[in-house]
Amino acid sequence: MLRSIHVVRMNRKGLVPVAFLAVLLLFVAGAGAASRPSAAELTAITERGRLLAGYDAAAWQATDAVLATHPKEGSSNRYIAHKTETGWVVDFGRLSVTEDKFLVVSEAIQSGGQYTVKSFDPAREDTGWNLAAARGIEMAMRDFHGADRPYNVAVLPADGGSLYVYLYPAQVKEGVYPLGADVRYRISPDGTKITEKRQMHKSIIESVSADPKVKVETGYHTHVLSDLPEDTDVFLVLTRLPHVPEIVVTQHYMYTIATDCTITVSDRPK
């Protein structure tokens, strides 16, 4: 299996769209904004959320493609994706014993809606992005203490050559979309040091499938200690079916994340 013990990838093929039951949820997040966020800040959250959703989709689609080639069991325990100008590339492999190389055994390259798989025997030795990302994942997972449930992992580039490592709950049931108990780490460019840890949400909730006849217009939750929406709030809007906006209420503001993931902000109603 191309999965680690702690982090899993769920195949979403065949999921049936169901109505999402909007719920009120009290979330506790990291330190938020002291003043109304700028358009640039909200755009950055949107873009990270979009990239996170793209990474997630690329990972499970590439996993399906690699599994179809019947790779040698135990040859890989990590997947690492990165976006190129032509699409996503997902590498499957493992850190070397000395953790100075990432050994790629399979590579899935996106072309249109399909992934083409290349296999490497002996494994291809990478010392760039894949190595830093793999080290960063190991650092984050050693520090992380989440809910007792399967988690997914994603790595995105951050400014200054550093990287973000996300750990967020995996979807394990059709039509049920988890949100919460997730963390974003900022990792040094070489992947060996955690420079920032942001607890995006502490509490976790999984949506309950509503009556298919019920039309849900929007989702809703609150952040108690943060004055900003989180990257995974945008991720939820992109991955939840049916696609509906999400309202995020913080101590001072109310945000609406539209289905195109643009974020608007207004003062919280009195």
N, C-alpha and C positions, 0 to 999 in steps of 0.2 A: 504494500500500500504506500502511496506517495503522501503520507501524512505523518506528522509527528505525534507523539503520545499526547501532548497537551493541546495542540492546535489542529483543528480539522477543517476540511473543506467539504461543503455539502453540495451535491449536484442538484441544481434547481430545475432541471428539465421536468416537464409534466406538472408543474405546480398549477393549481387551479386558482384563478383570481377570486378572492372573497372580499366581502365588505369589511372595512376596518372599524372596529368599535372605538370611537373616541373616548379617551379616559383622562381624568385629572390625575396627574402624577407629581409627587413632590420629589425633585431631584436635588442633590447636593453636588455642586461642581466646584472647580478651582476658582481662584480669584478672578473677578470679572472687571468690566470697565467701570471707572469712576464717573465718566461722563458719556454723553451720547456718542456711540461709535461713528466713525466716519464711513463714507461710502466705500473707501478703499479697504477698510477693515472688514466690512461685510462682504465685499467682493472676494477678498482673500479666503474667508470662511467658505463661501460658495465654491470657489475653485478647488480648495482642498477636499471638500465633500464630493465634488464631481470626480476628482481623481481617485478618491478612495472607493467610490462605487465602480469606477472603471477597473481599478486594480482587482476588486473583489470578483467582478464578472470575468475578467481575463483569467484569474486563478482557477475558477471552477471549470471554465470552458477548456482551458489548456490541460487541466487535470484529466478531463474526459478523453482528450485527444491522446495524451501520453499513455493512459491506461489501456487504450485500444491497441497500443503497440506491444503490450505484454512485457514491460520492463522487468529486469531481474529483481526479485523481492529483496528488500533491504538495501538496494543500491542508492536510494535517495530518502532523505528525511526532511527536506526543506524545499519550498518553492519561493522564488523571488522574481517579481515582475518589474518591468520598466517600460514606459511609454516612449515610442519613437515617432518620427514624422509619418510613418506609414502604418502604425498600429502598435499593439502590445507584443512584447517578447517576454516569455516566462521560462526561466531556467530552473531545472530540478536537479538537486544534488545534495552535497553535504560538505561541511567544513573538514579540512584535513586534520589529522591528529594534532598537529602543531598549531592549528588555527591560523596559518599564514597563507592559505589558499582555499578557494571554494571550488570543489570538484564537480563540474557539470557533467551529468550523465545523459540528460535529455534537454532539448530546447524546443519550445513550441512557439512558432512565429505566426502572428496574425496576418491574414491576407483576406480582405473582405470580411465575410462572416465566418471564415474557416481558420483552423490552425494546422500548420504543417509541422511535423515533428522530425527533428534530427536527433540521432543517438550518437554517443561518443564512447568508444572503447579502444584505448583507455580513456578515462575521463579527461575532459578539457580543464585545464587549470586556470582559474580566474583570480586576479589580484586587484581588481578595480571595484566597481559598484557592487557586484555580487558579494565580494569578500566583506566589504564594509557593512552591507545590509545584513549578511548572515551573522556577523559579529554583533551588530546592533540588536538583532532579534534575540540572540542568546543573552545579552546584557539585560534587555527588557524583561524577558521571561524569568530570569533569576530574581528580578526585583518584584515582579507582578504578583499580587494576591487578589484575584478576582473571585467571582461567584463560582460555586462548585458546579460547573457546566462546561461544555465544549466552547472553545474560543477560536476565532480566526485572527490572523496576523497580516499586516500590510506595512510596506515601507515606501515612503514618498520622499522625494528630495526637499530639503529646506534651504533657506538662504545661508550664505556663507560656506557652502559645501557640506553642511551638516545634513542629517536626515531625520525624518520623523518615523517612529515605529508605533503603530497602532495595535492595540489588543482590544477586541470587541466581541461580544457574544455571537456565536454562530446560530444561524437559523437551523433548527432541528425538526421542525414540524411544519407541514404544509399549511400555508395561510396564516401562520403565526410569526410575527416579526418582533424580535427582541430589541430593546433599547435600554441602555444603561450599563452600569458596572464596567465602564470602559475607560481606558487610559491612553493618552498620547505622550510618548517620550521624544525628547530631542536628544539625538546622539551625535557625538563628535564625528568629524569627517572620516576618521579611520575605523569607526564603529566600536571603539574600545571604552568609551566613557559616556555615562548619562549626564547631560548638562542641564536638563530640565524635565520635570515630570508634571503633567497636567492630568488630574483626575477629572475627566469630562463629566461623568455622572457616577454617583455611588449606588443609588438604588437601581433596580432593574425591574422592568415590566415586559410581559409578552402580550401582545394584543390578542383579544378573544374574538374568534370568528363570529360575526354578526349574522343575523338572518339575511340570506341573499336578496330578499325583497327590500331590505332597508338600504336606502341611498344615503351614504355618508358624504358630507360636503367637505369636512376637514378633520384633522386630528388636533389634539391639544395636550400640552403638558407644561409644567412650570419648573423653572430653575430657582431654587431658593437663595443660593449664595452667589450666583453668577449673573452678571448683567449682559452676557453675550450668549447667543446660540452657539452650539458646538458643531464641529465638522460632521459628527455622526448624526446630528439632526438633519443635515442636508442629505447624508447617505440614506437615512430612513425614507425621506420623501422620494428619492430616486428608486429605491428597491422595493418599497411596499406596493402591493396591489390590492385594490385599484389605486392609481396615482391620485392622491389628493393633497392639498396644501397642509402644512403643519403650523399651528400657532404655538409660539414659545413665549411664556410670560415670565419675566424676571422681576427683581425687586422694584425696578424703576421703569422698565420698558416692556412693550409688547411687540414681538416680531412675527411677521408672517413670511414663511418660506413657501413660495409659489411652486407649482409643479415644474417650472423651468429652473427652479432653485434660486431665483433672484430673491433677495431678502429685503423687506421693507420694515421700518421701525417707527413706532409711535410711542408716546408716553403711556404708561400703564393706566388704565381707567381707575379713577378714584372709587 
